[in-house]
Amino acid sequence: MTDADARARAQSHLRALAGPTATLRDDQWRAIEALVTHRRRALVVQRTGWGKSAVYFVATALLRANGAGPTVIVSPLLALMRNQIAAAERAGIKAHTINSANIEQWGDVERAIAAGQVDVLLVSPERLNNPGFRDTVLPRLAKEAGLLVIDEAHCISDWGHDFRPDYRRIRTLLHELPPGIPVLATTATANARVVDDIAEQLAIGSATDDRTATHDSTLVLRGSLDRESLRLGVVSLPTGAHRLAWLGEHLAGLDGSGIIYTLTVAQADDVAAFLRARGYPVAAYSGRTETADRLSAEGDLLNNRVKALVATSALGMGFDKPDLGFVVHLGAPASPIAYYQQVGRAGRGVDSASVLLLPGREDEEIWRYFDSVGFPPEQLVRRTLQALADAGRPMSTAALEVSVELNRSRLEAMLKVLDVDGAVRRVTGGWTATGTQWVYDADRYARIAAARREEQQAMRDYIATTRCRLEFLRRQLDDPQAAPCGRCDNCAGPFWSGEVSENAVAASRAELSRPGVVIEPRRMWPTGLAAAGLDLSGKIAATEIAQSGRAVGRLSDIGWGPRLRALLDDETPDGPLPDEMLAALVDVLREWDWEQRPTVVASVPSRRRPALIESAGEKLAELGRMHWLGALRSAPDLGRPASRTNSAHRVRALYGGFGLDPRQQAGLDSGDEVVLLVDDFVDSGWTMALAARELRRAGAAAVLPLAFATSG
């Protein structure tokens, strides 16, 4: 078959995929030719909407026609998988997926693979290290695959803005591929350093002798990252109330439907509620949204049944709506590269789309929080490895929590890195130590942290620049063709007013100032406490549990967040409760729909803020005509390390740490008293749970937790 014939067949498959007028781009054909004819490894770095998925679907059709095995696509998000499957079906390609949302279908999919009835299999990177999939399905796929595709390949690189440890397992998969299996990696958001890193990783196993595999073994196709439909702008407003009011007044004027990005889950929920109260059909979308609700929300946006989804970065890579008319960021991401990736959702099939950033002063505090939960210090990593070695058997993440002072998600992320590094292995029943010597690469982690700080500074520079905004973003991605766009607010002048009516600001401020967040009580003891010498397991006894509580707000709230963070900052001196906070607590109590009104007020003992917390308890008792029981007795320092995030460690540190003196005990002897228990901050919830347990065991009929702030 001549090159012209092969390209004609590729063109035919493209039109089946994208429509009768679709025309194969030169670099699309170069990539397809490299994969199908030369069986090479290729990295395609092209803007969102360029047609990267067409490359691997057309290549799949050609390879399958030549008798090749199925294409395996490693894809990071369920929304992306759903779009890819729909696209494959349009081209007559039989695509299936194995992911956390379709467990009941795994057996059928694996049987279809064995029967040769699958053209494309999409898997999440996490699935690559599921013991059953890794040990039974993956070896067969590696042996029989016709093409391996790594979508959103910047996730491979820990220099990338969205590095994921699970993606690094692809290195192992590359080693296991037989010679001649082509590999394609695609991304829209990779600067030169990330491109080099990915290209070098793709070269692994591409030569008979790995010592000859170099960056040059990978074909790299980079194109312009210009997006001719996007109009970028920044609307700077003084407060969170002004930004929310701006949305309320201007959302209707934005063309079509779109996405409003927030930095936290709490913000997504709050902004969606605010906009719904003003008559806008919107929905919240985050990593906490149930799968069924995500599917419903995506469908509503795709079919223009909502004006916008108010989303975190969970609605990022791969969501495909060609006529998306706008993307608004309520708060700046920490990376201009991540920002470019998110705004790339807009304007793929329309002539013009508005991209607006509404930065806030609290954004950098959120950046600092996410910085604080990076890769753990060496002593915690060593403690984890030692705990696994001492166990001599598989340990679950929950069991490891007892030995390692990290929360579940951070511990899981660390174990994934150690797994890729070969120091641990995931098996049925948990994790085991391999005994392989492991080196803590402090220099590399420090360089990555420094790179993150550089990205944050670049985001500040983007907000402040008076030059072309799109050119700025393209230069951050090392686009050699970066040039002024002529469309952004700096090139062509502001296209959205920052004006907001006083009435709208007043309404927004009232909404943001309304205090009240539910605190759900702890109902189950952490697993593995027996190993810490505590005979506690299963459900917390009904006679020892607290009821649902309330807090004024979350530290991440747009409205109360800044005030609460200032009040609870380590640099803020301890002192009596400010009048503003007392009024907020009173408002919370006034709106609380409790079954029994509290009759007694007590406070959690505090070493950092005793005056603040006890003055709150005293004032509330006086205003509500309740008995002031005082602060609970704090046991002497038990010498146990505390943790605000690891439940097992937190319980171990706090257990036995609270008590009542004889006077306080006498105040509860009737067995009818309902106690309002006051604290400054609720994070893990275990301080409240264990203090409430002591009060219940002392005779309190019920305990109602009340705090100034919660973490989430």
C-alpha positions in Angstrom: 0.0 0.0 0.0 1.4 3.4 -1.0 1.6 6.3 1.4 -1.2 8.1 -0.5 -3.4 5.0 -0.1 -2.7 4.8 3.6 -3.4 8.5 4.1 -6.7 8.2 2.1 -7.8 5.4 4.4 -6.8 7.5 7.4 -8.9 10.4 6.0 -11.9 8.1 5.6 -11.7 6.9 9.2 -11.3 10.5 10.4 -14.5 11.5 8.6 -16.4 8.6 10.2 -15.2 10.0 13.5 -15.5 13.7 13.1 -17.9 14.3 10.2 -17.8 14.5 6.4 -16.0 17.8 6.2 -13.1 16.8 8.5 -9.6 17.0 7.0 -6.5 15.3 8.3 -3.9 17.7 9.6 -0.3 17.2 8.5 0.9 16.5 12.1 -2.1 14.2 12.7 -0.9 12.1 9.7 2.7 12.3 10.8 1.7 10.8 14.1 -0.5 8.2 12.6 2.1 7.2 10.1 4.8 6.9 12.8 2.5 4.6 14.9 1.0 2.5 12.1 3.7 2.2 9.5 6.9 2.6 11.6 5.6 1.3 14.9 7.3 4.2 16.7 6.7 6.0 20.0 5.4 9.5 19.7 4.5 12.5 21.9 1.9 14.9 20.5 1.7 18.3 22.3 -1.1 20.2 20.8 -3.8 22.7 22.0 -7.2 21.5 23.3 -9.5 20.8 20.4 -6.8 20.2 17.9 -7.8 16.5 17.4 -5.4 14.5 19.5 -8.0 11.8 20.1 -8.5 11.5 16.4 -4.9 10.4 16.1 -5.3 7.3 18.3 -8.7 6.4 17.1 -7.7 6.5 13.4 -4.5 4.6 14.2 -6.5 2.0 16.1 -8.8 1.5 13.1 -5.8 1.1 10.7 -3.9 -1.2 13.1 -7.0 -3.4 13.8 -7.6 -3.8 10.1 -4.1 -5.1 9.8 -4.7 -7.7 12.5 -3.2 -5.9 15.5 -4.5 -6.3 19.0 -6.6 -3.8 21.0 -5.5 -0.3 21.8 -5.1 0.3 25.5 -5.7 3.9 26.5 -4.6 5.1 30.0 -7.0 7.9 30.8 -7.2 9.9 34.0 -10.8 10.9 34.5 -14.2 9.2 34.1 -15.6 12.3 32.3 -12.8 12.0 29.7 -13.4 8.2 29.4 -17.1 8.8 28.7 -16.3 11.3 25.9 -13.7 9.0 24.4 -16.1 6.0 24.3 -18.8 8.1 22.6 -16.3 9.3 20.0 -15.1 5.8 19.3 -18.6 4.6 18.8 -19.2 7.3 16.2 -16.2 5.8 14.2 -17.5 2.2 14.6 -14.8 1.3 17.1 -15.8 -1.0 20.0 -14.6 0.7 23.1 -14.9 -0.5 26.7 -13.6 0.7 30.1 -12.5 -0.7 33.4 -12.8 1.8 36.2 -14.1 2.4 39.7 -17.6 3.3 38.5 -18.3 0.0 36.5 -17.0 -2.7 38.8 -20.0 -4.9 38.0 -19.0 -4.9 34.3 -15.3 -5.9 34.8 -15.9 -9.6 34.3 -17.8 -9.1 31.0 -15.2 -6.7 29.7 -12.3 -9.1 30.5 -14.1 -11.9 28.7 -14.7 -9.7 25.7 -11.0 -8.8 25.6 -10.1 -12.5 25.7 -12.5 -13.1 22.8 -11.0 -10.4 20.7 -14.2 -8.3 20.8 -12.6 -5.1 22.1 -10.9 -2.5 19.8 -10.2 0.0 22.6 -9.9 -0.6 26.3 -9.8 2.6 28.5 -8.3 2.1 32.0 -7.6 4.5 34.8 -3.9 4.7 36.0 -5.0 3.4 39.4 -6.2 0.2 37.7 -2.7 -0.6 36.5 -1.8 -1.5 40.1 -5.0 -3.2 41.2 -3.5 -6.7 42.2 -6.0 -8.7 40.1 -5.8 -6.5 37.0 -2.0 -6.1 37.3 -1.3 -9.8 37.7 -3.9 -11.4 35.4 -5.3 -8.9 32.8 -2.4 -6.5 32.3 0.3 -9.1 31.3 -2.0 -10.4 28.5 -2.8 -6.8 27.4 0.9 -5.9 27.3 1.6 -9.0 25.2 -1.3 -8.6 22.8 -1.9 -4.8 22.6 -1.7 -3.2 19.2 -1.2 0.3 20.6 -0.6 1.9 24.0 -2.0 5.5 24.4 -1.1 7.7 27.4 -3.7 10.5 27.5 -3.0 13.7 29.4 0.6 12.6 29.5 1.8 15.6 31.6 0.5 13.5 34.5 3.5 11.2 34.0 6.0 13.9 34.9 6.3 15.0 38.5 7.3 18.4 36.9 3.8 18.6 35.4 1.0 20.7 37.0 -1.1 17.6 37.6 1.4 14.8 38.4 -0.2 11.6 39.6 1.8 8.8 41.2 -0.3 6.1 39.5 0.8 7.4 36.1 4.4 6.5 36.9 3.5 2.8 36.7 3.4 3.3 33.0 7.2 3.0 33.1 6.7 -0.6 34.1 4.2 -1.2 31.4 6.6 0.3 28.8 9.3 -2.2 29.9 6.9 -5.1 29.5 5.7 -4.2 26.0 7.0 -6.6 23.2 9.2 -5.0 20.6 7.3 -3.1 17.9 4.3 -2.1 19.9 3.7 1.6 19.1 3.1 4.1 21.9 1.4 7.5 21.8 1.4 10.1 24.5 -0.8 13.2 24.2 -1.2 16.4 26.2 -2.1 20.1 25.7 -0.2 21.4 28.8 3.5 20.6 28.8 6.4 23.0 28.9 9.8 22.1 27.6 10.9 20.5 30.8 7.8 18.3 30.9 8.2 17.4 27.2 11.7 16.3 27.7 10.8 14.2 30.8 7.9 12.5 28.9 10.0 11.8 25.8 12.7 10.2 27.9 10.2 8.0 29.7 8.6 7.0 26.4 12.0 5.9 25.2 12.2 3.2 28.0 12.1 -0.2 26.4 12.0 1.2 22.8 15.4 -0.2 21.9 16.7 -3.7 22.1 19.3 -2.5 24.6 17.8 0.2 26.9 21.2 1.8 27.0 20.6 3.0 23.4 17.1 4.3 24.1 17.3 8.1 24.2 15.0 11.1 24.0 15.5 10.9 20.2 13.8 7.6 20.1 10.5 9.5 20.6 8.9 11.5 17.8 7.8 14.8 19.4 5.2 16.8 17.5 4.6 20.3 19.0 2.2 22.8 17.5 1.0 26.3 18.2 -1.0 26.6 21.4 -3.0 29.6 20.2 -6.8 29.5 20.7 -8.3 31.9 18.2 -11.7 31.8 19.8 -10.6 32.7 23.4 -10.9 36.2 24.8 -9.0 36.4 28.1 -9.5 39.0 30.8 -9.1 39.7 34.5 -11.7 41.4 36.5 -10.2 42.6 39.8 -12.7 43.2 42.6 -12.0 44.2 46.2 -13.8 41.5 48.2 -15.4 38.1 48.0 -18.8 39.8 48.3 -18.1 41.9 45.2 -16.9 38.9 43.2 -20.0 36.9 44.0 -22.2 39.9 43.3 -20.5 40.3 40.0 -21.3 36.7 39.1 -24.9 37.2 40.1 -25.3 40.3 37.9 -23.3 39.3 34.9 -23.7 35.6 34.5 -26.8 36.0 32.3 -24.8 38.2 29.9 -22.2 35.5 29.2 -23.0 33.7 26.0 -24.3 30.1 26.1 -23.4 27.8 29.0 -20.1 27.4 30.7 -18.0 26.5 33.7 -17.3 28.5 36.9 -14.2 27.2 38.5 -13.5 27.5 42.3 -10.5 26.5 44.3 -12.2 24.4 46.9 -15.2 22.0 47.3 -16.8 24.3 49.9 -16.6 27.3 47.5 -18.2 25.3 44.7 -21.1 24.3 46.9 -21.6 27.8 48.3 -21.4 29.6 44.9 -23.8 27.2 43.3 -26.3 27.7 46.2 -25.9 31.5 45.9 -26.5 31.5 42.1 -29.5 29.1 42.4 -31.1 31.4 44.9 -30.9 34.1 42.3 -32.7 32.0 39.7 -29.8 30.6 37.7 -29.9 26.9 36.7 -26.5 25.8 38.0 -25.1 22.7 39.7 -22.0 22.0 41.8 -19.4 19.5 40.6 -16.4 18.3 42.6 -14.4 15.2 43.6 -17.0 14.6 46.3 -19.9 14.6 43.9 -21.4 11.1 43.6 -20.9 9.4 40.2 -24.6 9.4 39.3 -24.8 13.1 40.1 -21.7 13.8 38.1 -23.1 12.0 35.0 -26.4 14.0 35.4 -24.5 17.3 35.8 -22.3 16.6 32.7 -25.4 15.7 30.7 -27.2 18.9 31.8 -24.2 21.0 30.7 -23.7 19.2 27.4 -27.4 19.7 26.6 -27.6 23.3 27.8 -30.0 22.5 30.6 -27.9 24.5 33.0 -26.2 27.9 32.6 -23.1 26.6 34.3 -21.4 24.0 36.4 -19.7 25.4 39.4 -16.8 23.1 39.6 -13.4 22.3 41.1 -10.6 21.0 39.0 -12.4 17.6 39.0 -14.1 19.0 35.9 -10.8 19.5 34.1 -9.1 17.3 31.6 -11.1 15.9 28.7 -14.6 17.3 29.3 -15.7 17.9 25.7 -18.4 20.4 24.9 -17.5 22.2 21.6 -20.0 25.1 22.2 -18.9 25.9 25.7 -19.3 29.7 25.7 -17.4 30.8 28.8 -15.0 29.8 31.6 -14.9 32.0 34.7 -12.5 31.4 37.6 -13.6 32.6 41.0 -10.1 32.5 42.4 -6.8 31.9 40.7 -5.2 28.4 40.3 -1.7 28.1 41.5 -0.2 27.4 38.1 -0.7 29.3 34.8 -0.2 26.0 33.0 -3.2 24.5 35.0 -5.1 27.7 34.2 -4.5 27.2 30.5 -5.6 23.6 30.7 -8.9 24.6 32.4 -9.7 27.5 30.1 -9.1 25.2 27.1 -12.5 23.7 27.8 -14.1 26.8 26.2 -14.5 27.9 22.6 -13.7 24.7 20.8 -16.6 24.9 18.4 -17.7 28.6 18.6 -16.1 31.7 17.1 -15.7 33.5 20.5 -15.7 32.5 24.1 -15.1 34.6 27.2 -12.4 33.5 29.7 -12.5 35.6 32.9 -10.4 35.4 36.0 -11.7 37.0 39.2 -8.7 36.7 41.6 -9.1 37.0 45.4 -6.8 37.9 48.3 -7.5 34.5 49.9 -6.3 32.5 46.9 -2.7 32.4 48.1 -3.8 31.0 51.5 -5.4 28.1 49.6 -2.2 27.7 47.6 -0.2 27.5 50.8 -2.5 24.8 52.2 -2.1 22.6 49.1 1.7 23.1 49.3 1.6 21.8 52.9 0.3 18.4 51.9 3.1 17.5 49.5 5.4 14.4 49.7 6.0 13.7 53.4 9.3 14.2 55.2 11.8 11.4 55.3 11.1 10.2 58.8 7.5 9.5 58.1 8.4 7.6 55.0 10.9 5.5 56.9 8.4 4.9 59.6 6.0 3.5 57.0 8.5 1.2 55.5 9.6 0.0 58.9 6.0 -0.7 59.9 5.4 -2.8 56.8 8.7 -4.6 57.3 7.9 -5.4 61.0 4.4 -6.6 60.1 5.7 -9.3 57.8 2.3 -9.5 56.2 0.1 -7.3 54.0 -1.2 -4.2 55.8 -4.2 -2.1 54.7 -3.9 1.7 54.5 -6.3 1.9 57.5 -4.1 -0.4 59.6 -1.0 1.6 58.6 -2.6 4.8 59.9 -2.1 3.6 63.4 1.7 3.5 62.9 2.1 6.5 60.6 0.9 10.0 61.4 -0.6 10.8 58.0 -4.2 11.1 56.9 -5.6 8.4 54.7 -5.4 10.2 51.3 -1.8 11.5 51.9 -0.7 8.1 53.1 -2.2 6.4 50.1 -0.5 8.9 47.8 2.9 8.3 49.5 2.5 4.5 49.2 1.8 4.9 45.4 5.1 6.7 45.0 6.9 4.1 47.0 5.2 1.4 44.9 6.5 2.9 41.7 9.9 3.3 43.3 9.9 -0.4 44.1 10.0 0.0 47.9 6.5 -1.4 48.5 4.1 -3.5 46.5 0.3 -3.5 46.5 -1.1 -7.0 47.0 -4.5 -8.5 47.9 -5.1 -7.3 51.5 -3.0 -4.2 51.4 0.7 -3.3 51.1 3.9 -5.1 51.7 7.6 -4.0 51.9 9.8 -5.4 49.2 13.0 -4.9 51.0 14.5 -3.0 48.1 16.8 -0.2 49.2 15.0 3.1 48.8 16.6 6.6 48.7 14.7 9.7 49.8 15.5 12.1 47.0 15.3 15.3 49.0 17.0 17.4 46.3 14.4 16.4 43.7 11.5 17.1 46.1 13.0 20.5 46.9 13.4 21.3 43.2 9.8 20.3 42.5 8.7 22.5 45.4 10.8 25.4 44.0 9.1 24.9 40.6 5.7 25.1 42.2 6.7 28.4 43.8 7.9 29.7 40.4 4.5 28.8 38.9 2.7 30.7 41.7 4.8 33.7 41.0 4.0 33.4 37.3 0.3 33.3 38.2 0.7 36.6 40.1 2.5 38.0 37.1 -0.3 36.9 34.8 -2.9 38.8 36.9 -0.7 41.9 36.9 0.6 41.9 33.4 -0.3 44.7 31.0 0.9 42.6 28.0 -1.0 40.0 26.0 -2.5 37.4 28.4 -2.7 34.5 25.9 0.9 35.1 24.8 1.9 35.0 28.5 0.3 31.6 29.0 1.8 30.3 25.7 5.2 31.4 26.8 4.7 29.5 30.1 4.2 26.4 28.0 7.4 27.3 25.9 5.3 27.7 22.8 7.9 28.9 20.2 5.1 30.6 18.2 3.7 32.7 21.1 2.6 36.1 19.9 0.1 38.7 20.9 -3.5 37.5 20.4 -5.1 40.8 19.7 -8.3 39.7 21.5 -7.6 39.8 25.3 -8.4 42.7 27.6 -4.8 44.0 27.4 -4.6 43.7 23.6 -8.1 45.0 22.7 -9.3 46.6 25.9 -11.6 45.3 28.6 -14.7 43.5 27.3 -16.4 43.1 30.7 -17.1 45.8 33.2 -16.0 45.4 36.8 -19.0 47.4 38.0 -21.4 45.9 40.5 -24.5 47.6 41.9 -24.5 48.4 45.6 -27.7 46.4 46.0 -26.0 43.3 44.6 -23.0 43.7 46.8 -25.3 44.1 49.9 -27.2 41.0 49.0 -24.0 39.0 48.4 -22.5 40.3 51.6 -25.6 39.3 53.5 -25.4 35.8 52.0 -21.7 35.4 52.8 -22.2 36.8 56.3 -24.9 34.3 57.1 -23.2 31.9 59.6 -23.9 28.2 60.0 -22.2 25.0 58.9 -23.3 21.5 60.0 -20.7 19.4 61.9 -21.5 15.7 61.5 -20.5 13.7 64.5 -18.0 10.8 64.4 -19.9 7.6 64.4 -17.2 4.9 63.9 -13.9 4.3 65.7 -10.9 4.2 63.4 -9.7 0.7 62.4 -6.6 -0.8 64.0 -6.9 0.9 67.5 -6.2 -2.4 69.2 -2.7 -2.2 67.9 -2.3 1.0 69.8 -3.6 -0.6 73.0 -7.1 0.9 72.8 -10.1 -1.5 73.1 -12.3 0.5 70.7 -13.7 -0.7 67.4 -16.8 -0.5 65.3 -19.6 1.9 66.0 -19.4 4.4 68.8 -22.0 3.5 71.3 -25.3 5.5 71.0 -24.9 6.5 74.7 -21.5 8.0 74.0 -21.9 9.8 70.7 -22.4 13.6 70.1 -25.3 14.9 68.1 -24.9 17.0 64.9 -23.2 20.2 65.6 -22.7 23.6 64.1 -19.9 26.0 63.2 -19.9 29.6 62.1 -18.2 28.7 58.8 -15.4 26.9 57.1 -11.8 28.2 56.8 -12.2 27.9 53.0 -15.5 29.9 52.8 -15.5 33.0 50.6 -17.4 35.0 53.2 -16.4 33.8 56.7 -13.2 32.2 55.7 -10.9 35.3 55.8 -12.3 36.4 59.2 -12.0 32.9 60.7 -8.5 32.5 59.4 -7.5 35.8 61.0 -9.1 34.9 64.3 -7.4 31.5 64.5 -4.1 32.5 63.0 -1.1 31.4 65.2 0.1 35.0 65.2 -3.2 36.3 66.7 -2.9 36.8 70.4 -5.3 35.0 72.7 -8.0 37.1 74.2 -11.8 37.5 74.8 -14.2 36.6 72.0 -14.8 39.6 69.6 -18.3 40.9 69.4 -18.6 40.1 65.7 -17.9 36.4 66.5 -20.3 36.4 69.4 -23.1 37.8 67.2 -22.4 35.1 64.7 -22.5 32.3 67.3 -25.8 33.7 68.5 -27.2 33.7 65.0 -26.1 30.1 64.6 -27.9 29.1 67.8 -31.0 31.0 66.7 -31.2 29.1 63.5 -30.4 25.7 65.0 -33.3 23.3 64.7 -32.3 21.1 67.7 -34.6 18.5 69.2 -33.7 19.6 72.8 -32.6 23.1 73.8 -29.2 23.1 75.6 -29.3 23.8 79.3 -25.6 23.7 80.1 -22.5 25.2 78.4 -19.0 23.6 78.6 -15.9 24.2 76.6 -13.0 22.1 75.3 -9.8 22.8 77.2 -7.2 24.7 75.1 -3.6 25.5 75.6 -3.4 28.0 72.7 -6.7 29.9 73.0 -8.1 29.4 76.5 -9.3 33.0 76.9 -11.0 33.0 73.5 -12.9 29.7 74.0 -13.8 30.1 77.6 -15.1 33.7 77.1 -17.3 32.3 74.3 -18.7 29.7 76.6 -19.3 32.2 79.4 -21.0 34.8 77.2 -23.3 32.2 75.5 -24.3 30.8 78.8 -25.1 34.2 80.1 -27.1 35.3 77.0 -29.0 32.0 76.8 -29.6 31.7 80.6 -27.7 28.4 80.7 -25.5 27.0 83.4 -21.8 27.6 82.7 -20.0 24.3 83.5 -16.6 25.7 82.5 -13.8 24.1 80.6 -13.4 20.4 80.9 -10.4 19.1 82.9 -7.4 18.4 80.7 -5.4 15.4 81.7 -1.6 15.8 82.1 0.3 15.5 78.8 0.1 11.8 77.9 3.3 12.0 75.8 1.5 10.8 72.6 2.1 12.5 69.3 -1.0 14.4 68.1 -2.3 14.7 64.6 -5.1 16.7 63.2 -5.5 14.5 60.2 -4.8 10.9 61.0 -7.8 9.5 62.8 -6.1 6.6 64.6 -3.2 8.8 65.8 -5.6 11.5 66.8 -7.7 9.1 68.9 -4.7 7.6 70.5 -3.3 11.0 71.4 -6.6 12.3 72.9 -8.0 9.2 74.5 -8.1 9.7 78.3 -7.2 13.4 77.8 -10.5 14.9 79.1 -12.3 14.7 82.4 -14.7 16.5 84.8 -14.0 17.8 88.2 -16.5 16.9 91.1 -18.4 20.2 90.6 -18.8 19.6 86.9 -19.8 16.0 87.5 -22.5 17.1 90.0 -23.9 19.5 87.4 -24.8 16.5 85.2 -26.0 14.1 87.8 -29.6 14.6 87.0 -29.1 12.9 83.6 -31.4 15.4 81.9 -28.9 18.1 80.9 -28.2 18.9 77.3 -24.7 20.3 76.9 -23.5 22.9 74.4 -19.8 22.0 73.9 -17.7 24.9 72.6 -14.4 24.7 70.7 -12.5 27.0 68.3 -11.9 24.7 65.4 -13.1 21.3 64.2 -10.8 19.4 61.7 -10.7 15.6 62.2 -13.7 15.8 64.6 -12.1 13.6 67.2 -11.5 16.2 69.9 -15.3 16.9 69.9 -16.0 13.2 69.8 -13.9 12.3 72.7 -14.8 15.3 74.8 -18.5 14.6 74.1 -18.0 11.0 75.1 -16.7 12.0 78.5 -19.7 14.3 79.0 -22.2 11.6 78.0 -20.5 9.0 80.3 -20.7 11.6 83.1 -24.5 11.8 82.6 -25.3 14.3 79.9 -28.4 13.4 78.0 -27.0 14.9 74.8 -24.0 16.9 73.6 -24.3 19.6 70.9 -20.9 20.6 69.4 -20.4 24.3 68.6 -17.2 25.7 66.9 -16.0 28.9 65.3 -14.7 27.1 62.2 -14.3 23.8 60.4 -11.6 22.8 58.0 -13.9 21.7 55.2 
